[in-house]
Amino acid sequence: MPNMLDAAQAAEFDAKGFTYARGLFTRDEVRLLTEAMEKDPAVRGSILDRRDGEGRSTRIALWNRAGDSIYGLAARCRRMVDTSAALLGGPVYHYQSKLTAKEPEVGGAWEWHQDYGYWYYNGCLRPDLLSVMIALDKTTRENGCLQIATGSHKLGRIDHTPLSPTQNEVDPKRMPYILEKCPVEHCELEAGDALIFHSNAIHRSDANRSASRRWTLLICYNRVDNDTIFKTDDRYYVPLDAVDDDALLRAGVRFASGDNTEHFTSRPYVPDLRKAS
């Protein structure tokens, strides 16, 4: 399947730093992905707790390769690969995937940050990366949906400062001025919707204080010609074998193979900005 976005959506991505692909995954595909996230031993065994300033926890799992699991096929399917390549202006490879699980009433917050504020330190020279956030549950203001400072991707990479051992944040002295120029949009999604956002888009999310779960699958892509100059963080270029869009339904609930083909990580990547400076 070719690029899933029309000209208006591509223009929105360029202007705002994000756009929506409503219904990108069907109800049956969401059911398969959700069951895999809930039951796959590889995912469950890799869950990490990332705590916010209040001690609330977002549970995450991270992996760096797109294998033959149902969620690997989601990253490799044409609608994802071709759309990402069209928005970034060139061929892409799978950079990382992440499950973010904000459980009812305890899911933690994420403070203002840019993904490129992290990925720059992986050795990506340009911010030619994007993320596709697939809603596995309905995401609302009440359960901690993503918030994006509209147009903030045009500001370039902003200095970040350490917030906690598991989070860095955009320079807090600069954020009030950024928000004066870049109004915040709350990105609410139905299950199966996708939010596609630029690596320099400044974003955050509130804690989940509601009774509703908020699980999302984030799949990130890098342009091939923006391959990392370092090979130490396992996010360097590996050829991406794209599959047809019906591959998910044909595969069913397929777990990871057990030999860590997906390269699950044991800890989140948080650059030590004090050493980096």
DRENDO-1510 file (C-alpha; in Angstrom, 1 decimal, always signed):
<recs>
REC; n; res; u; v; w
REC; 1; MET; +0.0; +0.0; +0.0 .
REC; 2; PRO; +1.4; +3.5; -0.8 .
REC; 3; ASN; +1.6; +6.5; +1.5 .
REC; 4; MET; -1.5; +6.6; +3.6 .
REC; 5; LEU; -1.6; +10.3; +3.9 .
REC; 6; ASP; -3.1; +12.9; +1.5 .
REC; 7; ALA; -1.6; +16.2; +0.7 .
REC; 8; ALA; -3.4; +18.0; +3.5 .
REC; 9; GLN; -2.1; +15.6; +6.1 .
REC; 10; ALA; +1.5; +16.0; +4.7 .
REC; 11; ALA; +1.1; +19.8; +4.9 .
REC; 12; GLU; -0.1; +19.5; +8.5 .
REC; 13; PHE; +2.9; +17.4; +9.4 .
REC; 14; ASP; +5.2; +20.0; +7.9 .
REC; 15; ALA; +3.4; +23.0; +9.5 .
REC; 16; LYS; +2.6; +21.6; +12.9 .
REC; 17; GLY; +5.1; +18.8; +13.4 .
REC; 18; PHE; +2.5; +16.1; +13.6 .
REC; 19; THR; -0.6; +14.7; +11.9 .
REC; 20; TYR; -3.2; +12.0; +12.4 .
REC; 21; ALA; -3.9; +8.8; +10.5 .
REC; 22; ARG; -7.3; +7.9; +11.8 .
REC; 23; GLY; -8.1; +4.2; +11.6 .
REC; 24; LEU; -4.6; +3.2; +10.4 .
REC; 25; PHE; -5.1; -0.2; +12.1 .
REC; 26; THR; -8.3; -2.1; +12.1 .
REC; 27; ARG; -10.2; -3.3; +15.1 .
REC; 28; ASP; -9.0; -6.9; +14.4 .
REC; 29; GLU; -5.4; -5.8; +14.0 .
REC; 30; VAL; -5.5; -3.8; +17.3 .
REC; 31; ARG; -6.9; -6.9; +19.0 .
REC; 32; LEU; -3.9; -8.9; +17.8 .
REC; 33; LEU; -1.4; -6.3; +18.8 .
REC; 34; THR; -3.0; -5.8; +22.2 .
REC; 35; GLU; -3.0; -9.6; +22.9 .
REC; 36; ALA; +0.6; -9.8; +22.0 .
REC; 37; MET; +1.6; -6.9; +24.2 .
REC; 38; GLU; -0.3; -8.4; +27.1 .
REC; 39; LYS; +0.9; -12.0; +26.7 .
REC; 40; ASP; +4.2; -12.2; +24.9 .
REC; 41; PRO; +6.8; -13.4; +27.4 .
REC; 42; ALA; +9.5; -11.3; +25.6 .
REC; 43; VAL; +7.5; -8.1; +26.1 .
REC; 44; ARG; +6.4; -9.0; +29.6 .
REC; 45; GLY; +9.9; -9.9; +30.6 .
REC; 46; SER; +11.3; -6.6; +29.4 .
REC; 47; ILE; +8.9; -4.3; +31.1 .
REC; 48; LEU; +10.6; -1.4; +32.9 .
REC; 49; ASP; +9.1; +1.1; +35.3 .
REC; 50; ARG; +9.8; +4.8; +34.4 .
REC; 51; ARG; +8.8; +7.0; +37.3 .
REC; 52; ASP; +7.9; +10.7; +37.2 .
REC; 53; GLY; +8.5; +13.4; +39.8 .
REC; 54; GLU; +5.5; +12.2; +41.9 .
REC; 55; GLY; +6.7; +8.6; +41.9 .
REC; 56; ARG; +4.0; +7.5; +39.5 .
REC; 57; SER; +5.1; +4.9; +37.0 .
REC; 58; THR; +4.8; +4.4; +33.3 .
REC; 59; ARG; +5.6; +0.8; +32.3 .
REC; 60; ILE; +7.6; +0.5; +29.1 .
REC; 61; ALA; +9.2; -2.1; +26.9 .
REC; 62; LEU; +11.7; -1.2; +24.3 .
REC; 63; TRP; +13.1; -3.1; +21.3 .
REC; 64; ASN; +15.4; -2.1; +18.4 .
REC; 65; ARG; +14.6; -4.6; +15.6 .
REC; 66; ALA; +11.5; -5.3; +13.7 .
REC; 67; GLY; +11.2; -9.1; +13.5 .
REC; 68; ASP; +8.5; -11.6; +12.6 .
REC; 69; SER; +6.3; -11.0; +15.6 .
REC; 70; ILE; +2.9; -9.4; +15.1 .
REC; 71; TYR; +4.4; -6.1; +16.4 .
REC; 72; GLY; +7.4; -6.5; +14.2 .
REC; 73; LEU; +5.2; -6.9; +11.2 .
REC; 74; ALA; +3.3; -3.8; +12.2 .
REC; 75; ALA; +6.6; -1.9; +11.9 .
REC; 76; ARG; +7.4; -3.5; +8.6 .
REC; 77; CYS; +4.0; -3.2; +6.8 .
REC; 78; ARG; +3.8; -1.0; +3.8 .
REC; 79; ARG; +1.4; +1.5; +5.2 .
REC; 80; MET; +3.9; +2.4; +7.9 .
REC; 81; VAL; +7.1; +2.2; +6.0 .
REC; 82; ASP; +5.9; +4.0; +2.9 .
REC; 83; THR; +4.1; +6.7; +4.8 .
REC; 84; SER; +7.2; +7.4; +7.0 .
REC; 85; ALA; +9.4; +7.5; +3.9 .
REC; 86; ALA; +7.2; +10.0; +2.2 .
REC; 87; LEU; +7.1; +12.3; +5.2 .
REC; 88; LEU; +10.9; +12.1; +5.8 .
REC; 89; GLY; +11.7; +12.4; +2.1 .
REC; 90; GLY; +13.7; +9.2; +1.7 .
REC; 91; PRO; +14.0; +5.5; +2.5 .
REC; 92; VAL; +13.7; +4.6; +6.2 .
REC; 93; TYR; +14.7; +1.9; +8.6 .
REC; 94; HIS; +13.2; +0.8; +11.9 .
REC; 95; TYR; +14.9; +2.8; +14.7 .
REC; 96; GLN; +13.1; +1.5; +17.7 .
REC; 97; SER; +9.7; +0.4; +19.0 .
REC; 98; LYS; +8.2; +0.9; +22.4 .
REC; 99; LEU; +5.2; -0.1; +24.4 .
REC; 100; THR; +4.0; +2.6; +26.9 .
REC; 101; ALA; +1.6; +1.4; +29.4 .
REC; 102; LYS; -0.1; +3.9; +31.6 .
REC; 103; GLU; -2.2; +1.9; +34.0 .
REC; 104; PRO; -5.4; +3.3; +35.6 .
REC; 105; GLU; -4.8; +5.9; +38.3 .
REC; 106; VAL; -1.1; +5.2; +38.6 .
REC; 107; GLY; +0.4; +5.8; +35.2 .
REC; 108; GLY; +3.1; +8.5; +35.3 .
REC; 109; ALA; +3.6; +11.8; +33.5 .
REC; 110; TRP; +6.3; +12.7; +31.0 .
REC; 111; GLU; +7.7; +16.2; +30.9 .
REC; 112; TRP; +8.4; +18.4; +27.9 .
REC; 113; HIS; +11.0; +16.9; +25.7 .
REC; 114; GLN; +12.1; +16.2; +22.1 .
REC; 115; ASP; +12.9; +12.7; +21.0 .
REC; 116; TYR; +15.8; +14.1; +19.1 .
REC; 117; GLY; +17.0; +15.6; +22.4 .
REC; 118; TYR; +17.8; +11.9; +23.2 .
REC; 119; TRP; +18.5; +10.5; +19.7 .
REC; 120; TYR; +21.1; +13.2; +18.9 .
REC; 121; TYR; +23.3; +11.4; +21.4 .
REC; 122; ASN; +22.8; +8.1; +19.6 .
REC; 123; GLY; +24.7; +9.7; +16.7 .
REC; 124; CYS; +21.9; +10.9; +14.4 .
REC; 125; LEU; +23.4; +14.0; +12.7 .
REC; 126; ARG; +20.0; +15.3; +11.5 .
REC; 127; PRO; +16.5; +15.1; +13.0 .
REC; 128; ASP; +15.2; +13.1; +10.1 .
REC; 129; LEU; +13.3; +10.8; +12.3 .
REC; 130; LEU; +9.6; +10.4; +13.3 .
REC; 131; SER; +7.4; +8.3; +15.5 .
REC; 132; VAL; +4.1; +6.7; +14.8 .
REC; 133; MET; +2.0; +6.3; +18.0 .
REC; 134; ILE; -0.6; +3.6; +17.6 .
REC; 135; ALA; -3.4; +3.7; +20.2 .
REC; 136; LEU; -4.2; +0.3; +21.6 .
REC; 137; ASP; -6.7; +1.9; +23.9 .
REC; 138; LYS; -8.7; +5.1; +23.6 .
REC; 139; THR; -6.4; +8.0; +24.7 .
REC; 140; THR; -7.9; +11.1; +26.2 .
REC; 141; ARG; -7.0; +14.1; +28.3 .
REC; 142; GLU; -8.2; +12.1; +31.3 .
REC; 143; ASN; -5.9; +9.1; +30.9 .
REC; 144; GLY; -2.8; +11.1; +29.8 .
REC; 145; CYS; -2.9; +11.5; +26.0 .
REC; 146; LEU; +0.1; +13.1; +24.3 .
REC; 147; GLN; +0.4; +16.9; +24.2 .
REC; 148; ILE; +2.4; +18.6; +21.5 .
REC; 149; ALA; +3.6; +22.2; +21.3 .
REC; 150; THR; +2.3; +23.0; +17.8 .
REC; 151; GLY; +5.1; +24.0; +15.3 .
REC; 152; SER; +7.8; +23.4; +17.9 .
REC; 153; HIS; +9.7; +21.1; +15.5 .
REC; 154; LYS; +10.7; +24.3; +13.6 .
REC; 155; LEU; +12.8; +25.5; +16.6 .
REC; 156; GLY; +15.5; +23.0; +16.0 .
REC; 157; ARG; +17.1; +20.9; +18.8 .
REC; 158; ILE; +16.6; +22.6; +22.1 .
REC; 159; ASP; +19.0; +22.0; +25.0 .
REC; 160; HIS; +17.7; +19.5; +27.6 .
REC; 161; THR; +18.4; +19.3; +31.3 .
REC; 162; PRO; +18.4; +16.3; +33.6 .
REC; 163; LEU; +15.0; +15.9; +35.4 .
REC; 164; SER; +15.5; +12.5; +37.0 .
REC; 165; PRO; +17.5; +9.3; +36.4 .
REC; 166; THR; +15.0; +8.3; +33.8 .
REC; 167; GLN; +13.9; +11.6; +32.2 .
REC; 168; ASN; +15.5; +14.7; +30.6 .
REC; 169; GLU; +13.4; +17.7; +29.8 .
REC; 170; VAL; +13.6; +20.7; +27.5 .
REC; 171; ASP; +15.3; +23.7; +29.2 .
REC; 172; PRO; +12.5; +24.7; +31.7 .
REC; 173; LYS; +13.6; +28.4; +31.5 .
REC; 174; ARG; +12.9; +28.4; +27.8 .
REC; 175; MET; +9.6; +26.4; +27.8 .
REC; 176; PRO; +7.3; +29.3; +28.8 .
REC; 177; TYR; +8.5; +31.4; +25.8 .
REC; 178; ILE; +8.1; +28.4; +23.5 .
REC; 179; LEU; +4.5; +27.8; +24.7 .
REC; 180; GLU; +3.7; +31.5; +24.0 .
REC; 181; LYS; +4.5; +30.8; +20.3 .
REC; 182; CYS; +3.5; +27.1; +20.0 .
REC; 183; PRO; +0.1; +26.4; +21.4 .
REC; 184; VAL; -0.5; +23.0; +23.0 .
REC; 185; GLU; -2.7; +20.4; +21.2 .
REC; 186; HIS; -4.0; +17.4; +23.2 .
REC; 187; CYS; -3.8; +14.5; +20.8 .
REC; 188; GLU; -6.8; +12.3; +21.6 .
REC; 189; LEU; -7.1; +9.0; +19.7 .
REC; 190; GLU; -9.4; +6.1; +19.3 .
REC; 191; ALA; -8.0; +2.6; +19.4 .
REC; 192; GLY; -6.4; +2.0; +15.9 .
REC; 193; ASP; -5.7; +5.7; +15.3 .
REC; 194; ALA; -2.1; +6.8; +14.8 .
REC; 195; LEU; -0.4; +10.0; +15.7 .
REC; 196; ILE; +2.7; +10.7; +13.5 .
REC; 197; PHE; +5.1; +13.3; +14.9 .
REC; 198; HIS; +8.5; +14.7; +14.1 .
REC; 199; SER; +11.5; +14.0; +16.3 .
REC; 200; ASN; +11.9; +17.7; +17.1 .
REC; 201; ALA; +8.3; +18.2; +18.1 .
REC; 202; ILE; +8.2; +19.1; +21.8 .
REC; 203; HIS; +5.8; +16.9; +23.6 .
REC; 204; ARG; +4.7; +15.6; +27.0 .
REC; 205; SER; +1.8; +13.8; +28.7 .
REC; 206; ASP; +0.0; +14.0; +32.0 .
REC; 207; ALA; -0.3; +11.2; +34.6 .
REC; 208; ASN; -3.2; +8.8; +34.1 .
REC; 209; ARG; -5.5; +9.7; +37.0 .
REC; 210; SER; -8.6; +8.0; +35.4 .
REC; 211; ALA; -10.0; +4.6; +35.7 .
REC; 212; SER; -9.2; +3.8; +32.0 .
REC; 213; ARG; -6.0; +2.2; +30.8 .
REC; 214; ARG; -3.8; +4.0; +28.2 .
REC; 215; TRP; -1.6; +1.7; +26.2 .
REC; 216; THR; +0.2; +2.8; +23.0 .
REC; 217; LEU; +2.7; +1.2; +20.6 .
REC; 218; LEU; +5.2; +3.7; +19.3 .
REC; 219; ILE; +7.2; +2.7; +16.2 .
REC; 220; CYS; +10.1; +5.0; +15.2 .
REC; 221; TYR; +11.8; +5.4; +11.9 .
REC; 222; ASN; +15.1; +7.0; +10.8 .
REC; 223; ARG; +16.1; +8.0; +7.2 .
REC; 224; VAL; +18.6; +5.5; +5.9 .
REC; 225; ASP; +21.1; +8.3; +4.9 .
REC; 226; ASN; +20.8; +9.6; +8.5 .
REC; 227; ASP; +22.3; +6.4; +10.0 .
REC; 228; THR; +23.9; +6.8; +13.4 .
REC; 229; ILE; +27.6; +7.7; +13.4 .
REC; 230; PHE; +28.0; +5.6; +16.5 .
REC; 231; LYS; +27.3; +1.8; +16.6 .
REC; 232; THR; +27.2; +1.4; +20.4 .
REC; 233; ASP; +23.5; +1.9; +21.1 .
REC; 234; ASP; +22.0; -0.7; +18.7 .
REC; 235; ARG; +19.9; +1.7; +16.7 .
REC; 236; TYR; +22.1; +1.8; +13.6 .
REC; 237; TYR; +20.9; +1.0; +10.1 .
REC; 238; VAL; +19.7; -2.6; +9.5 .
REC; 239; PRO; +17.8; -3.2; +6.2 .
REC; 240; LEU; +14.1; -3.2; +6.7 .
REC; 241; ASP; +12.2; -6.0; +4.9 .
REC; 242; ALA; +8.8; -4.5; +4.2 .
REC; 243; VAL; +5.7; -6.8; +4.1 .
REC; 244; ASP; +2.3; -6.4; +2.6 .
REC; 245; ASP; -0.4; -4.8; +4.8 .
REC; 246; ASP; -2.3; -8.1; +5.2 .
REC; 247; ALA; +0.7; -9.7; +6.9 .
REC; 248; LEU; -0.7; -8.9; +10.4 .
REC; 249; LEU; -4.0; -10.6; +9.9 .
REC; 250; ARG; -2.3; -13.6; +8.2 .
REC; 251; ALA; +0.1; -13.9; +11.1 .
REC; 252; GLY; -2.4; -13.8; +14.0 .
REC; 253; VAL; -1.1; -13.4; +17.5 .
REC; 254; ARG; +2.6; -14.2; +16.7 .
REC; 255; PHE; +5.0; -13.7; +19.6 .
REC; 256; ALA; +8.7; -13.0; +19.4 .
REC; 257; SER; +10.7; -16.0; +18.3 .
REC; 258; GLY; +12.6; -16.4; +21.6 .
REC; 259; ASP; +16.1; -15.8; +20.3 .
REC; 260; ASN; +15.8; -12.0; +21.0 .
REC; 261; THR; +15.6; -11.2; +17.3 .
REC; 262; GLU; +13.9; -8.0; +18.3 .
REC; 263; HIS; +16.8; -6.9; +20.5 .
REC; 264; PHE; +14.8; -6.0; +23.6 .
REC; 265; THR; +16.6; -3.6; +25.9 .
REC; 266; SER; +17.2; -3.9; +29.6 .
REC; 267; ARG; +17.1; -0.2; +30.3 .
REC; 268; PRO; +15.8; +3.0; +28.7 .
REC; 269; TYR; +18.3; +5.2; +26.9 .
REC; 270; VAL; +18.8; +8.4; +28.9 .
REC; 271; PRO; +21.9; +10.4; +27.8 .
REC; 272; ASP; +23.9; +11.7; +30.8 .
REC; 273; LEU; +23.9; +15.4; +29.8 .
REC; 274; ARG; +26.4; +16.3; +32.4 .
REC; 275; LYS; +29.0; +14.1; +30.8 .
REC; 276; ALA; +27.9; +15.0; +27.3 .
REC; 277; SER; +28.5; +18.7; +28.0 .
</recs>
